[in-house]
Amino acid sequence: MVTLRHFIGLCKVMMYAMGLLLVQIHFVSRLPYESLRIDLLLLLTVALAVEIPFVVGVTLAILLG
């Protein structure tokens, strides 16, 4: 059952993901050296791990990894 708390958490993660996408599009992809580019998927995974249950987080990490 989805509660208001879960919905607010999902909205936070979605806004965070959109922010990371905008950073990736405008700044990170234009860096001249590939070694300076950061892995934004790792930051998104951390944000998801805060909001979702442990078992779901581990399963998602296995699927993404």
N, CA, C and O atoms as a Maestro MAE file, in Angstrom:
{
 s_m_m2io_version
 :::
 2.0.0
}

f_m_ct {
 s_m_title
 :::
 protein
 m_atom[260] {
  # First column is atom index #
  i_m_mmod_type
  r_m_x_coord
  r_m_y_coord
  r_m_z_coord
  i_m_residue_number
  s_m_chain_name
  s_m_pdb_residue_name
  s_m_pdb_atom_name
  i_m_atomic_number
  :::
  1 25 0.842 -1.176 0.000 1 A "MET " " N  " 7
  2 3 0.000 0.000 0.000 1 A "MET " " CA " 6
  3 2 0.890 1.242 0.000 1 A "MET " " C  " 6
  4 15 1.793 1.377 0.826 1 A "MET " " O  " 8
  5 25 0.625 2.119 -0.913 2 A "VAL " " N  " 7
  6 3 1.418 3.336 -1.041 2 A "VAL " " CA " 6
  7 2 0.825 4.405 -0.138 2 A "VAL " " C  " 6
  8 15 -0.356 4.738 -0.230 2 A "VAL " " O  " 8
  9 25 1.663 4.928 0.728 3 A "THR " " N  " 7
  10 3 1.217 5.987 1.621 3 A "THR " " CA " 6
  11 2 1.754 7.321 1.134 3 A "THR " " C  " 6
  12 15 2.540 7.384 0.188 3 A "THR " " O  " 8
  13 25 1.323 8.372 1.784 4 A "LEU " " N  " 7
  14 3 1.784 9.709 1.421 4 A "LEU " " CA " 6
  15 2 3.288 9.835 1.632 4 A "LEU " " C  " 6
  16 15 3.971 10.500 0.852 4 A "LEU " " O  " 8
  17 25 3.808 9.201 2.683 5 A "ARG " " N  " 7
  18 3 5.248 9.250 2.960 5 A "ARG " " CA " 6
  19 2 6.049 8.611 1.822 5 A "ARG " " C  " 6
  20 15 7.084 9.138 1.416 5 A "ARG " " O  " 8
  21 25 5.565 7.470 1.307 6 A "HIS " " N  " 7
  22 3 6.241 6.813 0.196 6 A "HIS " " CA " 6
  23 2 6.168 7.664 -1.072 6 A "HIS " " C  " 6
  24 15 7.138 7.750 -1.825 6 A "HIS " " O  " 8
  25 25 5.025 8.285 -1.300 7 A "PHE " " N  " 7
  26 3 4.862 9.131 -2.484 7 A "PHE " " CA " 6
  27 2 5.795 10.334 -2.427 7 A "PHE " " C  " 6
  28 15 6.397 10.693 -3.439 7 A "PHE " " O  " 8
  29 25 5.922 10.959 -1.266 8 A "ILE " " N  " 7
  30 3 6.824 12.106 -1.113 8 A "ILE " " CA " 6
  31 2 8.269 11.668 -1.319 8 A "ILE " " C  " 6
  32 15 9.052 12.380 -1.947 8 A "ILE " " O  " 8
  33 25 8.622 10.496 -0.790 9 A "GLY " " N  " 7
  34 3 9.973 9.972 -0.993 9 A "GLY " " CA " 6
  35 2 10.261 9.713 -2.460 9 A "GLY " " C  " 6
  36 15 11.354 10.009 -2.944 9 A "GLY " " O  " 8
  37 25 9.284 9.160 -3.168 10 A "LEU " " N  " 7
  38 3 9.448 8.913 -4.595 10 A "LEU " " CA " 6
  39 2 9.601 10.223 -5.362 10 A "LEU " " C  " 6
  40 15 10.407 10.307 -6.289 10 A "LEU " " O  " 8
  41 25 8.842 11.235 -4.988 11 A "CYS " " N  " 7
  42 3 8.955 12.546 -5.639 11 A "CYS " " CA " 6
  43 2 10.342 13.146 -5.415 11 A "CYS " " C  " 6
  44 15 10.910 13.751 -6.324 11 A "CYS " " O  " 8
  45 25 10.888 12.982 -4.210 12 A "LYS " " N  " 7
  46 3 12.234 13.489 -3.927 12 A "LYS " " CA " 6
  47 2 13.276 12.803 -4.804 12 A "LYS " " C  " 6
  48 15 14.163 13.455 -5.355 12 A "LYS " " O  " 8
  49 25 13.161 11.487 -4.929 13 A "VAL " " N  " 7
  50 3 14.121 10.746 -5.748 13 A "VAL " " CA " 6
  51 2 13.988 11.138 -7.215 13 A "VAL " " C  " 6
  52 15 14.997 11.265 -7.909 13 A "VAL " " O  " 8
  53 25 12.776 11.330 -7.697 14 A "MET " " N  " 7
  54 3 12.578 11.724 -9.094 14 A "MET " " CA " 6
  55 2 13.140 13.114 -9.369 14 A "MET " " C  " 6
  56 15 13.754 13.338 -10.412 14 A "MET " " O  " 8
  57 25 12.935 14.052 -8.438 15 A "MET " " N  " 7
  58 3 13.502 15.395 -8.617 15 A "MET " " CA " 6
  59 2 15.027 15.336 -8.582 15 A "MET " " C  " 6
  60 15 15.693 16.035 -9.346 15 A "MET " " O  " 8
  61 25 15.578 14.508 -7.704 16 A "TYR " " N  " 7
  62 3 17.024 14.332 -7.626 16 A "TYR " " CA " 6
  63 2 17.554 13.733 -8.927 16 A "TYR " " C  " 6
  64 15 18.601 14.151 -9.421 16 A "TYR " " O  " 8
  65 25 16.837 12.755 -9.483 17 A "ALA " " N  " 7
  66 3 17.252 12.127 -10.736 17 A "ALA " " CA " 6
  67 2 17.209 13.125 -11.888 17 A "ALA " " C  " 6
  68 15 18.111 13.144 -12.726 17 A "ALA " " O  " 8
  69 25 16.179 13.947 -11.935 18 A "MET " " N  " 7
  70 3 16.100 14.963 -12.989 18 A "MET " " CA " 6
  71 2 17.233 15.983 -12.847 18 A "MET " " C  " 6
  72 15 17.803 16.424 -13.844 18 A "MET " " O  " 8
  73 25 17.549 16.351 -11.624 19 A "GLY " " N  " 7
  74 3 18.674 17.262 -11.387 19 A "GLY " " CA " 6
  75 2 19.988 16.660 -11.854 19 A "GLY " " C  " 6
  76 15 20.797 17.346 -12.478 19 A "GLY " " O  " 8
  77 25 20.209 15.374 -11.555 20 A "LEU " " N  " 7
  78 3 21.422 14.703 -12.020 20 A "LEU " " CA " 6
  79 2 21.468 14.634 -13.540 20 A "LEU " " C  " 6
  80 15 22.531 14.797 -14.139 20 A "LEU " " O  " 8
  81 25 20.325 14.394 -14.160 21 A "LEU " " N  " 7
  82 3 20.272 14.348 -15.616 21 A "LEU " " CA " 6
  83 2 20.637 15.701 -16.219 21 A "LEU " " C  " 6
  84 15 21.383 15.761 -17.196 21 A "LEU " " O  " 8
  85 25 20.121 16.778 -15.650 22 A "LEU " " N  " 7
  86 3 20.458 18.110 -16.155 22 A "LEU " " CA " 6
  87 2 21.938 18.427 -15.973 22 A "LEU " " C  " 6
  88 15 22.561 19.017 -16.856 22 A "LEU " " O  " 8
  89 25 22.501 18.039 -14.838 23 A "VAL " " N  " 7
  90 3 23.939 18.241 -14.617 23 A "VAL " " CA " 6
  91 2 24.738 17.452 -15.646 23 A "VAL " " C  " 6
  92 15 25.716 17.957 -16.198 23 A "VAL " " O  " 8
  93 25 24.321 16.214 -15.905 24 A "GLN " " N  " 7
  94 3 25.020 15.378 -16.883 24 A "GLN " " CA " 6
  95 2 24.956 16.002 -18.276 24 A "GLN " " C  " 6
  96 15 25.960 16.038 -18.987 24 A "GLN " " O  " 8
  97 25 23.791 16.488 -18.662 25 A "ILE " " N  " 7
  98 3 23.616 17.036 -20.006 25 A "ILE " " CA " 6
  99 2 24.417 18.317 -20.201 25 A "ILE " " C  " 6
  100 15 25.065 18.491 -21.233 25 A "ILE " " O  " 8
  101 25 24.378 19.215 -19.222 26 A "HIS " " N  " 7
  102 3 24.946 20.539 -19.426 26 A "HIS " " CA " 6
  103 2 26.405 20.679 -19.017 26 A "HIS " " C  " 6
  104 15 27.124 21.485 -19.607 26 A "HIS " " O  " 8
  105 25 26.861 19.927 -18.035 27 A "PHE " " N  " 7
  106 3 28.204 20.167 -17.521 27 A "PHE " " CA " 6
  107 2 29.153 18.989 -17.704 27 A "PHE " " C  " 6
  108 15 30.245 19.153 -18.248 27 A "PHE " " O  " 8
  109 25 28.753 17.819 -17.260 28 A "VAL " " N  " 7
  110 3 29.676 16.683 -17.224 28 A "VAL " " CA " 6
  111 2 30.037 16.213 -18.627 28 A "VAL " " C  " 6
  112 15 31.197 15.885 -18.879 28 A "VAL " " O  " 8
  113 25 29.090 16.173 -19.531 29 A "SER " " N  " 7
  114 3 29.370 15.675 -20.876 29 A "SER " " CA " 6
  115 2 30.299 16.597 -21.663 29 A "SER " " C  " 6
  116 15 30.861 16.179 -22.676 29 A "SER " " O  " 8
  117 25 30.470 17.832 -21.224 30 A "ARG " " N  " 7
  118 3 31.330 18.785 -21.933 30 A "ARG " " CA " 6
  119 2 32.745 18.867 -21.374 30 A "ARG " " C  " 6
  120 15 33.564 19.636 -21.876 30 A "ARG " " O  " 8
  121 25 33.040 18.090 -20.348 31 A "LEU " " N  " 7
  122 3 34.388 18.110 -19.790 31 A "LEU " " CA " 6
  123 2 35.375 17.547 -20.807 31 A "LEU " " C  " 6
  124 15 35.066 16.563 -21.480 31 A "LEU " " O  " 8
  125 25 36.556 18.151 -20.933 32 A "PRO " " N  " 7
  126 3 37.492 17.723 -21.973 32 A "PRO " " CA " 6
  127 2 38.150 16.370 -21.707 32 A "PRO " " C  " 6
  128 15 38.536 15.676 -22.648 32 A "PRO " " O  " 8
  129 25 38.279 15.993 -20.448 33 A "TYR " " N  " 7
  130 3 38.963 14.745 -20.116 33 A "TYR " " CA " 6
  131 2 37.970 13.740 -19.546 33 A "TYR " " C  " 6
  132 15 37.194 14.058 -18.644 33 A "TYR " " O  " 8
  133 25 38.006 12.527 -20.082 34 A "GLU " " N  " 7
  134 3 37.062 11.513 -19.610 34 A "GLU " " CA " 6
  135 2 37.312 11.127 -18.167 34 A "GLU " " C  " 6
  136 15 36.382 10.725 -17.467 34 A "GLU " " O  " 8
  137 25 38.543 11.240 -17.710 35 A "SER " " N  " 7
  138 3 38.851 10.861 -16.329 35 A "SER " " CA " 6
  139 2 38.232 11.825 -15.321 35 A "SER " " C  " 6
  140 15 38.101 11.480 -14.146 35 A "SER " " O  " 8
  141 25 37.853 13.017 -15.753 36 A "LEU " " N  " 7
  142 3 37.217 13.982 -14.862 36 A "LEU " " CA " 6
  143 2 35.707 13.794 -14.776 36 A "LEU " " C  " 6
  144 15 35.057 14.361 -13.898 36 A "LEU " " O  " 8
  145 25 35.157 13.008 -15.673 37 A "ARG " " N  " 7
  146 3 33.708 12.788 -15.666 37 A "ARG " " CA " 6
  147 2 33.329 11.890 -14.502 37 A "ARG " " C  " 6
  148 15 34.026 10.922 -14.197 37 A "ARG " " O  " 8
  149 25 32.237 12.216 -13.863 38 A "ILE " " N  " 7
  150 3 31.807 11.458 -12.695 38 A "ILE " " CA " 6
  151 2 30.690 10.499 -13.072 38 A "ILE " " C  " 6
  152 15 29.982 10.709 -14.057 38 A "ILE " " O  " 8
  153 25 30.542 9.465 -12.296 39 A "ASP " " N  " 7
  154 3 29.490 8.480 -12.543 39 A "ASP " " CA " 6
  155 2 28.244 8.901 -11.767 39 A "ASP " " C  " 6
  156 15 28.164 8.685 -10.558 39 A "ASP " " O  " 8
  157 25 27.288 9.492 -12.447 40 A "LEU " " N  " 7
  158 3 26.090 9.989 -11.783 40 A "LEU " " CA " 6
  159 2 25.114 8.874 -11.442 40 A "LEU " " C  " 6
  160 15 24.230 9.067 -10.607 40 A "LEU " " O  " 8
  161 25 25.253 7.714 -12.068 41 A "LEU " " N  " 7
  162 3 24.388 6.595 -11.717 41 A "LEU " " CA " 6
  163 2 24.642 6.152 -10.286 41 A "LEU " " C  " 6
  164 15 23.719 5.715 -9.597 41 A "LEU " " O  " 8
  165 25 25.887 6.261 -9.832 42 A "LEU " " N  " 7
  166 3 26.207 5.911 -8.452 42 A "LEU " " CA " 6
  167 2 25.477 6.832 -7.479 42 A "LEU " " C  " 6
  168 15 24.960 6.365 -6.464 42 A "LEU " " O  " 8
  169 25 25.426 8.113 -7.769 43 A "LEU " " N  " 7
  170 3 24.711 9.056 -6.908 43 A "LEU " " CA " 6
  171 2 23.214 8.766 -6.887 43 A "LEU " " C  " 6
  172 15 22.569 8.889 -5.846 43 A "LEU " " O  " 8
  173 25 22.668 8.386 -8.027 44 A "LEU " " N  " 7
  174 3 21.247 8.042 -8.085 44 A "LEU " " CA " 6
  175 2 20.961 6.772 -7.286 44 A "LEU " " C  " 6
  176 15 19.930 6.674 -6.620 44 A "LEU " " O  " 8
  177 25 21.865 5.809 -7.351 45 A "THR " " N  " 7
  178 3 21.690 4.575 -6.593 45 A "THR " " CA " 6
  179 2 21.700 4.844 -5.097 45 A "THR " " C  " 6
  180 15 20.934 4.236 -4.350 45 A "THR " " O  " 8
  181 25 22.563 5.749 -4.659 46 A "VAL " " N  " 7
  182 3 22.598 6.118 -3.241 46 A "VAL " " CA " 6
  183 2 21.281 6.775 -2.833 46 A "VAL " " C  " 6
  184 15 20.756 6.488 -1.757 46 A "VAL " " O  " 8
  185 25 20.751 7.641 -3.669 47 A "ALA " " N  " 7
  186 3 19.475 8.295 -3.356 47 A "ALA " " CA " 6
  187 2 18.342 7.279 -3.286 47 A "ALA " " C  " 6
  188 15 17.470 7.376 -2.421 47 A "ALA " " O  " 8
  189 25 18.352 6.319 -4.182 48 A "LEU " " N  " 7
  190 3 17.326 5.278 -4.138 48 A "LEU " " CA " 6
  191 2 17.471 4.403 -2.903 48 A "LEU " " C  " 6
  192 15 16.469 3.983 -2.324 48 A "LEU " " O  " 8
  193 25 18.691 4.124 -2.495 49 A "ALA " " N  " 7
  194 3 18.924 3.266 -1.334 49 A "ALA " " CA " 6
  195 2 18.389 3.886 -0.057 49 A "ALA " " C  " 6
  196 15 18.015 3.170 0.872 49 A "ALA " " O  " 8
  197 25 18.349 5.200 -0.002 50 A "VAL " " N  " 7
  198 3 17.819 5.877 1.178 50 A "VAL " " CA " 6
  199 2 16.301 5.726 1.248 50 A "VAL " " C  " 6
  200 15 15.738 5.660 2.341 50 A "VAL " " O  " 8
  201 25 15.647 5.672 0.117 51 A "GLU " " N  " 7
  202 3 14.187 5.700 0.077 51 A "GLU " " CA " 6
  203 2 13.519 4.328 0.010 51 A "GLU " " C  " 6
  204 15 12.394 4.173 0.483 51 A "GLU " " O  " 8
  205 25 14.185 3.339 -0.564 52 A "ILE " " N  " 7
  206 3 13.523 2.049 -0.756 52 A "ILE " " CA " 6
  207 2 13.999 1.037 0.282 52 A "ILE " " C  " 6
  208 15 15.062 1.225 0.875 52 A "ILE " " O  " 8
  209 25 13.238 -0.031 0.515 53 A "PRO " " N  " 7
  210 3 13.641 -1.051 1.486 53 A "PRO " " CA " 6
  211 2 14.941 -1.754 1.085 53 A "PRO " " C  " 6
  212 15 15.346 -1.724 -0.077 53 A "PRO " " O  " 8
  213 25 15.580 -2.379 2.060 54 A "PHE " " N  " 7
  214 3 16.895 -2.985 1.874 54 A "PHE " " CA " 6
  215 2 16.900 -4.065 0.791 54 A "PHE " " C  " 6
  216 15 17.765 -4.055 -0.085 54 A "PHE " " O  " 8
  217 25 15.957 -4.983 0.842 55 A "VAL " " N  " 7
  218 3 15.936 -6.101 -0.108 55 A "VAL " " CA " 6
  219 2 15.722 -5.596 -1.529 55 A "VAL " " C  " 6
  220 15 16.360 -6.078 -2.465 55 A "VAL " " O  " 8
  221 25 14.840 -4.643 -1.690 56 A "VAL " " N  " 7
  222 3 14.596 -4.064 -3.015 56 A "VAL " " CA " 6
  223 2 15.844 -3.331 -3.503 56 A "VAL " " C  " 6
  224 15 16.179 -3.395 -4.685 56 A "VAL " " O  " 8
  225 25 16.528 -2.638 -2.602 57 A "GLY " " N  " 7
  226 3 17.752 -1.930 -2.967 57 A "GLY " " CA " 6
  227 2 18.855 -2.861 -3.420 57 A "GLY " " C  " 6
  228 15 19.545 -2.579 -4.400 57 A "GLY " " O  " 8
  229 25 19.030 -3.972 -2.713 58 A "VAL " " N  " 7
  230 3 20.056 -4.947 -3.099 58 A "VAL " " CA " 6
  231 2 19.704 -5.582 -4.442 58 A "VAL " " C  " 6
  232 15 20.579 -5.773 -5.286 58 A "VAL " " O  " 8
  233 25 18.439 -5.906 -4.640 59 A "THR " " N  " 7
  234 3 18.004 -6.480 -5.914 59 A "THR " " CA " 6
  235 2 18.226 -5.499 -7.061 59 A "THR " " C  " 6
  236 15 18.689 -5.893 -8.131 59 A "THR " " O  " 8
  237 25 17.904 -4.244 -6.848 60 A "LEU " " N  " 7
  238 3 18.116 -3.222 -7.871 60 A "LEU " " CA " 6
  239 2 19.599 -3.048 -8.168 60 A "LEU " " C  " 6
  240 15 19.978 -2.899 -9.330 60 A "LEU " " O  " 8
  241 25 20.441 -3.064 -7.145 61 A "ALA " " N  " 7
  242 3 21.884 -2.938 -7.350 61 A "ALA " " CA " 6
  243 2 22.431 -4.114 -8.155 61 A "ALA " " C  " 6
  244 15 23.305 -3.938 -9.003 61 A "ALA " " O  " 8
  245 25 21.918 -5.305 -7.888 62 A "ILE " " N  " 7
  246 3 22.358 -6.480 -8.653 62 A "ILE " " CA " 6
  247 2 21.930 -6.352 -10.112 62 A "ILE " " C  " 6
  248 15 22.702 -6.667 -11.017 62 A "ILE " " O  " 8
  249 25 20.708 -5.893 -10.339 63 A "LEU " " N  " 7
  250 3 20.223 -5.749 -11.709 63 A "LEU " " CA " 6
  251 2 20.963 -4.653 -12.465 63 A "LEU " " C  " 6
  252 15 21.248 -4.810 -13.652 63 A "LEU " " O  " 8
  253 25 21.277 -3.545 -11.797 64 A "LEU " " N  " 7
  254 3 21.993 -2.452 -12.457 64 A "LEU " " CA " 6
  255 2 23.475 -2.762 -12.632 64 A "LEU " " C  " 6
  256 15 24.106 -2.310 -13.587 64 A "LEU " " O  " 8
  257 25 24.022 -3.539 -11.699 65 A "GLY " " N  " 7
  258 3 25.461 -3.808 -11.701 65 A "GLY " " CA " 6
  259 2 25.835 -4.832 -12.715 65 A "GLY " " C  " 6
  260 15 27.012 -5.172 -12.845 65 A "GLY " " O  " 8
  :::
 }
 m_bond[259] {
  # First column is bond index #
  i_m_from
  i_m_to
  i_m_order
  :::
  1 1 2 1
  2 2 3 1
  3 3 4 2
  4 3 5 1
  5 5 6 1
  6 6 7 1
  7 7 8 2
  8 7 9 1
  9 9 10 1
  10 10 11 1
  11 11 12 2
  12 11 13 1
  13 13 14 1
  14 14 15 1
  15 15 16 2
  16 15 17 1
  17 17 18 1
  18 18 19 1
  19 19 20 2
  20 19 21 1
  21 21 22 1
  22 22 23 1
  23 23 24 2
  24 23 25 1
  25 25 26 1
  26 26 27 1
  27 27 28 2
  28 27 29 1
  29 29 30 1
  30 30 31 1
  31 31 32 2
  32 31 33 1
  33 33 34 1
  34 34 35 1
  35 35 36 2
  36 35 37 1
  37 37 38 1
  38 38 39 1
  39 39 40 2
  40 39 41 1
  41 41 42 1
  42 42 43 1
  43 43 44 2
  44 43 45 1
  45 45 46 1
  46 46 47 1
  47 47 48 2
  48 47 49 1
  49 49 50 1
  50 50 51 1
  51 51 52 2
  52 51 53 1
  53 53 54 1
  54 54 55 1
  55 55 56 2
  56 55 57 1
  57 57 58 1
  58 58 59 1
  59 59 60 2
  60 59 61 1
  61 61 62 1
  62 62 63 1
  63 63 64 2
  64 63 65 1
  65 65 66 1
  66 66 67 1
  67 67 68 2
  68 67 69 1
  69 69 70 1
  70 70 71 1
  71 71 72 2
  72 71 73 1
  73 73 74 1
  74 74 75 1
  75 75 76 2
  76 75 77 1
  77 77 78 1
  78 78 79 1
  79 79 80 2
  80 79 81 1
  81 81 82 1
  82 82 83 1
  83 83 84 2
  84 83 85 1
  85 85 86 1
  86 86 87 1
  87 87 88 2
  88 87 89 1
  89 89 90 1
  90 90 91 1
  91 91 92 2
  92 91 93 1
  93 93 94 1
  94 94 95 1
  95 95 96 2
  96 95 97 1
  97 97 98 1
  98 98 99 1
  99 99 100 2
  100 99 101 1
  101 101 102 1
  102 102 103 1
  103 103 104 2
  104 103 105 1
  105 105 106 1
  106 106 107 1
  107 107 108 2
  108 107 109 1
  109 109 110 1
  110 110 111 1
  111 111 112 2
  112 111 113 1
  113 113 114 1
  114 114 115 1
  115 115 116 2
  116 115 117 1
  117 117 118 1
  118 118 119 1
  119 119 120 2
  120 119 121 1
  121 121 122 1
  122 122 123 1
  123 123 124 2
  124 123 125 1
  125 125 126 1
  126 126 127 1
  127 127 128 2
  128 127 129 1
  129 129 130 1
  130 130 131 1
  131 131 132 2
  132 131 133 1
  133 133 134 1
  134 134 135 1
  135 135 136 2
  136 135 137 1
  137 137 138 1
  138 138 139 1
  139 139 140 2
  140 139 141 1
  141 141 142 1
  142 142 143 1
  143 143 144 2
  144 143 145 1
  145 145 146 1
  146 146 147 1
  147 147 148 2
  148 147 149 1
  149 149 150 1
  150 150 151 1
  151 151 152 2
  152 151 153 1
  153 153 154 1
  154 154 155 1
  155 155 156 2
  156 155 157 1
  157 157 158 1
  158 158 159 1
  159 159 160 2
  160 159 161 1
  161 161 162 1
  162 162 163 1
  163 163 164 2
  164 163 165 1
  165 165 166 1
  166 166 167 1
  167 167 168 2
  168 167 169 1
  169 169 170 1
  170 170 171 1
  171 171 172 2
  172 171 173 1
  173 173 174 1
  174 174 175 1
  175 175 176 2
  176 175 177 1
  177 177 178 1
  178 178 179 1
  179 179 180 2
  180 179 181 1
  181 181 182 1
  182 182 183 1
  183 183 184 2
  184 183 185 1
  185 185 186 1
  186 186 187 1
  187 187 188 2
  188 187 189 1
  189 189 190 1
  190 190 191 1
  191 191 192 2
  192 191 193 1
  193 193 194 1
  194 194 195 1
  195 195 196 2
  196 195 197 1
  197 197 198 1
  198 198 199 1
  199 199 200 2
  200 199 201 1
  201 201 202 1
  202 202 203 1
  203 203 204 2
  204 203 205 1
  205 205 206 1
  206 206 207 1
  207 207 208 2
  208 207 209 1
  209 209 210 1
  210 210 211 1
  211 211 212 2
  212 211 213 1
  213 213 214 1
  214 214 215 1
  215 215 216 2
  216 215 217 1
  217 217 218 1
  218 218 219 1
  219 219 220 2
  220 219 221 1
  221 221 222 1
  222 222 223 1
  223 223 224 2
  224 223 225 1
  225 225 226 1
  226 226 227 1
  227 227 228 2
  228 227 229 1
  229 229 230 1
  230 230 231 1
  231 231 232 2
  232 231 233 1
  233 233 234 1
  234 234 235 1
  235 235 236 2
  236 235 237 1
  237 237 238 1
  238 238 239 1
  239 239 240 2
  240 239 241 1
  241 241 242 1
  242 242 243 1
  243 243 244 2
  244 243 245 1
  245 245 246 1
  246 246 247 1
  247 247 248 2
  248 247 249 1
  249 249 250 1
  250 250 251 1
  251 251 252 2
  252 251 253 1
  253 253 254 1
  254 254 255 1
  255 255 256 2
  256 255 257 1
  257 257 258 1
  258 258 259 1
  259 259 260 2
  :::
 }
}
